[in-house]
Amino acid sequence: MSLWDIKGVPHKGWTCVGMIDLGEDAADMDFETRRAELYEECEMCNQEGIRYVHIMEHPQYDRQLRVGCVCAEKMENDYFAPRDRENALKNRHSRKINFLKRDWQYRANGNLVLKYKGRYITIMQSKYNQSEYGVAYDNDYIWRYQGRKIRDIRTAKLVAFEIFDQDN
């Protein structure tokens, strides 16, 4: 039985408080892990295969619901905003994949440099610890990502993407 059929569960008046792309890091997963973690079930209608999760809240409901686009449209009574949010996530994912495929240039000093849309991003190894990296962009230096030290080139490239994507 879906929540649509349960008395006391509001059908309208919900607000989206966030979105998640379950496949954002899927390129690093093996097939079995990807299949298990890339999709989940809509909590409102029980439809399987939701990759882009809309996190919904309602003032008269005691918890958030994780739902797909179609249910989000109905719950918000808005048939454009959920699609727009989902498209923005899809576009961001495409930008990230394309960014990670770009060819970085090695410099004589060991740094990796990328000229992207007319601006330079540099990945450098720490002078103090050879297993740590930093990212330089517009006179900003980042040595930590998601609360952790940057320990590999791929993570440094993800940091570079995050910095650049937020800036543009």
Helices and strands as residue ranges (DSSP letters): G 3-5, E 15-21, G 26-28, H 31-37, E 52-57, E 65-67, H 69-76, H 81-101, E 105-106, E 112-116, E 119-125, E 133-137, E 140-142, E 144-145, E 148-149, H 153-167
